[in-house]
């Protein structure tokens, strides 16, 4: 097909452009306050209108792009960017079933978050700047999923990092928010540097940045095993940074210092999704490196269990959800390591919808309770916030894997991918993680909404219309989007075959029944511990106090990193600074200047102004040269 003749492809590149234009309009308008806007309130009204209109238009165009993909299979549009000698660098977009699914997720979640933010951020003195960054963030993520070459992708990748830095540190007046933004920026930079090196290695081996061409060259054996393994490993490390995989997970819980809608956006559809998307996009070359696929699986498994255990003991509602995000991202990476691209992307979408719902629900709770975040200081909120409570339960039940909600179907597909890969030990450990995820979801849903209402929350109430409407929409999708996995008609064979025609929908009854039993068991246990008090949570923690303390302190990973910084990085920095000051500055720079000055003082006495003195010097010099010449030739 001729890619350039489809309306959907031309509509695709407009989608990120709209949000980029919205960002520029808001920023320029902010600079023109006092010139064209006599009243700042007019700009406050303009910012959300422009940003929401841009992302809404993008979401409408998404359906046009989806129709194009369904009818023609997608395609690409590219143009020359830079020509250096024989090297031609192009930029463009590539639309296929994976990228169109990501476009739908990003535009939809960003739209609902921005609508929700109108109510949540009302009255903030940086209200218009908030929507400007939102627009930039959405534009960067949409560009990332559409990029047809690795250089263009990396450009968008860094813009996503910039957007996250600005949003996490939005309330920069708070020291904790500023520190969290820096922590996220620096931690992800480690992965970004590795990603850049991996891209350069692939370019050196193939002579191109184009993703499809790289696939073709790699599959034909045009890249040596050493270069292929090294580059793919480095690319995966880049994905680990963005998707908060162990040991780069430490930035994501602290990112909760940003506004709650920001947490919903980052955790659901943008930054953390980028790493999973990158691995899925590069899967054809990952599959050529089985050792790296095994590493992807192991890292994903460790992250899944590791973060799930921490979500089980955290008291801050946003941090519980943050560790839940890390855990589920680990599950997606585990699935990708098993080759289950369709299952991983499907769970990415299901998780994105449910997690956006949970974070916006948490924001609704905080908005009504004077920013209370400790779940043990909450209770009985289902009576005062019925809409928030009901929608929150649906999101939590979906991620717990209860049928017939969306999370049940996506979880089953993930488990099937691991089973088909023949990794039975990994499957057993994954089932343990499934139990943990259901248990911490039961905990975070039961404690705040059941029991007695504390006195300081007696005035809590349901959030405004503009805040609970997105909750209802997300709840409906969390309940129903899972049925997309099923072959609904002759024209729609199901999600797996939609993504990859080689995969077909199937059921493994014993595995499905086992996962349901684990989820229900976790729910019953959570009900017994956190509501009925049949089993004391305190007694459980005292059963293994050192283990409990270790988990509460996040396995001391943050402390270890701080020790590395204090004892290694800073010590090395001070040593380098001392060397620079003493050797480079004092000795080399200042010392050479002083020596020249002193030598000048000594040699200026030779400048007598007498001709016979200069003649004698010339004779002595000539004799010296003659002796040197004789010695060298002898």
GISULGI-V516897 format. One record per pair of residues at least 4 apart in sequence whose ideal C-beta (glycine too) atoms are under 6 Angstrom apart, sorted by the first residue. I is the first residue (numbers start at 1). J is the second residue. Records with the same first field share a line. If there is no record, write none. Layout:
I: J / J
This chain:
1: 72
3: 9 / 75 / 76 / 77
6: 68 / 72
8: 64 / 65 / 68
9: 75 / 77 / 95
11: 61 / 64 / 65
12: 65 / 93 / 95
13: 93
15: 58 / 61 / 142
16: 139 / 142 / 143
18: 54 / 57 / 58
19: 54 / 135 / 138 / 139
20: 139
22: 50 / 51 / 54 / 135
23: 132 / 135 / 136
24: 28
25: 50
26: 47 / 50 / 132
27: 132
29: 43
30: 128
32: 36
33: 37 / 40 / 43
37: 42 / 43
43: 128
44: 127 / 128
46: 50
47: 128 / 131
48: 52 / 118 / 131
49: 53
51: 114 / 131 / 134 / 135
52: 56 / 114
55: 107 / 110 / 111 / 138
56: 111
58: 107
59: 107 / 108 / 111
62: 103 / 104 / 107
65: 100
66: 100
68: 72
69: 74 / 100
74: 95 / 96
76: 92 / 94 / 148
77: 92 / 93
78: 90 / 92 / 148
80: 90
81: 89 / 90 / 91
82: 89
83: 88
91: 152
92: 148
93: 146 / 148
94: 148
95: 99
97: 499
99: 145 / 146
101: 345
102: 145 / 277
104: 108
105: 269 / 349 / 352
106: 110 / 141 / 142 / 269
109: 268 / 269 / 352 / 356
110: 138
112: 470
113: 261 / 264 / 265
114: 134
115: 470
116: 120 / 261 / 360 / 467 / 470
117: 121 / 261
118: 466
119: 464 / 466 / 467
120: 261 / 363
121: 127 / 130
126: 130
133: 166 / 167
136: 163
137: 163
140: 156 / 159 / 160 / 163
141: 160 / 270
143: 156
144: 153 / 156 / 157 / 274
147: 152 / 153 / 156
149: 209 / 210
150: 199 / 209
151: 209
153: 157
154: 199
160: 271 / 274
161: 188
164: 168 / 184 / 271
165: 181 / 185
167: 258 / 262
168: 180 / 181 / 184 / 255 / 258
169: 177 / 178 / 181
170: 258 / 259
171: 177
172: 178
176: 257
177: 257
180: 254 / 255 / 257
183: 187 / 251 / 254
184: 251 / 255
187: 248 / 251
188: 241
191: 237 / 238 / 240 / 241
194: 234 / 237 / 238
195: 235 / 238
197: 234
198: 231 / 234 / 235
201: 227 / 231
202: 206 / 214 / 231
203: 209
205: 223 / 227
206: 214 / 217
208: 213
215: 284
217: 222
218: 223 / 285 / 288
223: 227 / 228
225: 229
227: 231
228: 289
229: 289
232: 285 / 286 / 289 / 292
233: 292
239: 243 / 275 / 278 / 279
240: 245 / 248
241: 248
242: 274 / 275
243: 272 / 275 / 276 / 329
244: 249 / 252 / 272 / 326
245: 299 / 303
246: 302 / 303 / 306
249: 326
250: 558
252: 322 / 326
253: 319 / 322
256: 263 / 318 / 319 / 322
258: 262
260: 363
263: 267 / 359
264: 268 / 356 / 359 / 360
265: 270
266: 270 / 271
267: 272 / 325 / 355
268: 352 / 355 / 356
269: 273 / 352
272: 329
273: 277 / 348
276: 332 / 348
277: 281
279: 336
280: 341 / 345
282: 286
283: 341
286: 293
293: 337
296: 333 / 336 / 337
297: 334 / 337
300: 330 / 333 / 334 / 337
301: 334 / 426
302: 306
303: 307 / 330
304: 327 / 330 / 331 / 334 / 433
305: 433
307: 323 / 326 / 327
308: 327 / 433 / 436 / 437
309: 551
310: 323 / 551 / 554
311: 320 / 323 / 324 / 440
312: 440
313: 551 / 552
314: 319 / 320
315: 374 / 375 / 376
316: 373
317: 362 / 373 / 375
318: 362 / 373
320: 444
321: 358 / 359
325: 355
328: 351
332: 344 / 347 / 348
335: 340 / 343 / 344 / 414 / 417
336: 344
338: 417 / 418 / 421
340: 344 / 417
342: 496 / 499 / 500 / 503
343: 413 / 414 / 417
346: 410 / 413 / 495
347: 351 / 410 / 414
350: 406 / 407 / 410
351: 355
353: 474 / 477 / 478
354: 395 / 398 / 399 / 478
356: 474
357: 395 / 474 / 475 / 478
358: 395
360: 471
361: 388 / 391 / 392
364: 388 / 463 / 467
365: 369
366: 371
367: 463
368: 460 / 461
369: 457 / 460
372: 377
375: 447 / 448
378: 448
379: 451 / 452 / 453 / 454
380: 451 / 452 / 453
381: 385 / 448 / 449
382: 389 / 449
384: 460 / 461
385: 389 / 462
387: 462 / 468
388: 392
389: 449
391: 471 / 475
393: 397 / 445
394: 475 / 478 / 479
395: 478
396: 441 / 445
397: 402 / 405
398: 405 / 406 / 407 / 478
399: 407 / 441
400: 438 / 441 / 519
401: 407 / 408 / 411 / 515 / 519
402: 519
403: 408
405: 479
406: 478 / 481 / 482
407: 411
409: 482 / 485
412: 512
415: 511
416: 508
418: 423 / 426 / 427 / 430
419: 427
423: 427
434: 515 / 518
435: 518 / 522
438: 519 / 522
439: 522 / 526
442: 446 / 523 / 526
443: 526 / 530
446: 450 / 530 / 531
447: 530
450: 531
453: 457
463: 467 / 468
477: 481
484: 495
485: 494 / 495
486: 494
487: 493 / 494 / 505
488: 492
493: 497
494: 505
496: 503 / 505
497: 501 / 503 / 504
526: 530
527: 531
528: 532 / 534 / 535
529: 535 / 537
541: 548
544: 548
550: 555
554: 558
556: 560
563: 567
564: 568
565: 569
566: 570
578: 582
579: 583
580: 584
581: 585
582: 586
583: 587
584: 588
585: 589
586: 590
587: 591
599: 603
600: 604
608: 613
